[in-house]
Amino acid sequence: MYLQDQKSISMPIGVVIQRRPGVTRWAKWVWTPVAVLPGAPAAEWKTLREVGQTVEYHAATVPLTLYRGEAEAYKVALSQAEPSVYVILRAAPHGATWPYHVHLVTASPHEAQLYAESGDEIVERVVMPEGLLSWVGAYTQAHYIEEAFVKRKRRPYKEEEKEDGIGDARISQASDVYRAPGSLRKKDEI
């Protein structure tokens, strides 16, 4: 199978972003990725549907790249109740026409978590369409190798044969180095 030989494969993915009115006075609009379009042509903020004040845009088309080293992460994504891809949005520079740009689409929940932890990007989970699900599933099946869990064996603790508190063996000492300083006084000083 040709998927077995490839280190990575890519597919263009269109990202659909929905703009709807905000529910608070601090946010006029709420922008949310709601769908992905596998194999979509290039587009930039093309209006797809308008219902009242809610508008859906084909915001961008970016490549979804799968790497064979990430096959375990894709297996995790496929095993969820709703297999999903993750859309990462970044804030556009001040004065730009649109408030966000699509930075990345990934099928790896581990990579999405790294972006979410930074707090600089918006990371949203979008359900995979059937065609994309089978494409990611075929690549994952071709490259996923189950690694057997190996429990670490504890080494038995061995106390060394030397006495603790005697000090450096190269230096001769009459007694314990941890003795009380009072024992150093001469008997006639007391």
N, C-alpha and C positions, 0 to 999 in steps of 0.2 A: 504494500500500500504506500502511496506517495507521502502520506502524512507522517509515516514512521521515519523518513529520511530528513525531514525538515526540522531545523532548530527553532524556527518561529514562522508563523503565518499571520497575515493581516487581512482584514476586510473593512471596507469603508462603512461607517455607521453614522446615520443621520440622527441627530438629537432633537427631540421635540420638547420645547419648553413652554409651559403654560403661565400666562400672566393673568392674575385675578386680583380684584380689589382687596386691600389689606383689611384686617378686622380691627385694627387699632388706629389711633390717630397718628402714631409715630411711623407707621409704614403704609405709604400710599398704595403700593403694589406688592404682591407676593409672587416671586418667580420660582417655579418648580419644574424640574425635568419630569415628564410624565410618560414618555415612550422613546423607543429607539427604532430606527428604520434600517435594517440590514441591507447593504448594497446600494445605499442611497447616493444620488448624484450630489455634486458640490452645491451648497446653498448657504446663504448667510441671511438669517432673520427674515425668511420668507413666510408670510402669513398663510397658515393652513386652514384655520377655522376661527370664526368669531361668533360668540353667543353672548349677547348683552355686552357686559364689560370684560368678559373672559375671552382671552385671545390665545390661540396656540400657534407657535412659530416653529418652523424648521430652522433652528438657530445655527447649526453648523454640521458639517460632515467631517468626522475625524476617524483615523484608523483605529480599529480594535486589534491589537497585536497579542497573540498568544505565544508564550515561550515554553519550551518543553521542561525547563527547570521549575516552572510554576504549576505543573500538572496537579500536584497535591492540592494547591489552593483552588484550582478550577473544580476539582472533585468536591471540595467543601461547598463551593457555590452551587454546584449541580445537585447536591444532596439536601439543600434547603427545601422547605415546603413550597416556596415559589422561587425557582432558580432565577437569579437576577444578575444583571451587570450593574456597574456603579458609574455614575456620571459625576465628574469633578468639574465644578464651575469656579472660576476666579473672578474677582471684581475687576471690572474694566478700569482703565485710567480715568481720572477726573476729566470730565468734559466729553467723554465718548458718547456716541449715540445710544448705545445699549449698556445697561448696567453690569452685565456679566459676559464673559466669553467662555466657551467650552474648552477646558484645558485637556481633558483626557476622558476616555471611556475604557474601563477595565473590567475583566471578568474575575479578577482576584479580590476576594474580600480582605485578604491580608494587606494588599497595596492600598485599598480604599481606606482601611483603618489607619494606615500611616498618614494619609492625607487628612483624615478627620481629626487626628490628634494634634496636628499643627494649628488648627483653628483659623488658618488663613483662607481656606477653600470651603466651598459648600459641597458636601458629598451626599448624593441621593441614590437610593437603590431603585432600579427600574426593572420590571419583570422582563425576562427574555422572551422574544417572540419564538414561535415553534421552529422556524428555519435556523435561527441563531442558536437555539438550544441544541439542535442536532449537530450543527457545525462544531460548537464547543465540545459537545459530548464525544464526537468522533475523534477530535484531536486529543482530548484528555484520555480516552481509552487507549489510543495508540502510544501514549507516552507515560502514563501513570505506572509506576512500579511500587508495589507495596513493600515497605521496609518493615522487617520484623522487629518488634520491640525487644531490646536486649536490656535486661535489668542489670544494673551495675552491681558487681560483687563487692562486698565490704572486705577490706583486708583486716585480719585480726590485729588488735592493738598489742604491741610488744613494748613492755617497759625495758629500758636499757638496764644493764647490769650494774651501772655505777650508782653510788649513793648520792642523793640530792643534797646540796648544801655544803659539800666538802670543798667545792671550788675547782679551780683548774688543777688537773692532775700533774702538770709539769712543775707546779710550785709546791714546795713542801710546806705543809701547815700542820701545826700541832693538834688543832682541834677544829671544831665546826666554825665556819666563817659567819654564821648567823647567830653567834653567841651574843648575849647581852653585853653592852659596853661596861656595865658595872662589874662584871667578872674580871675585867682587866686591871682593876685597882690592886695595889699591893695591900697585903693584910695589915701592915703597920700604919697605913694612911687612914684606916678606919677608926 
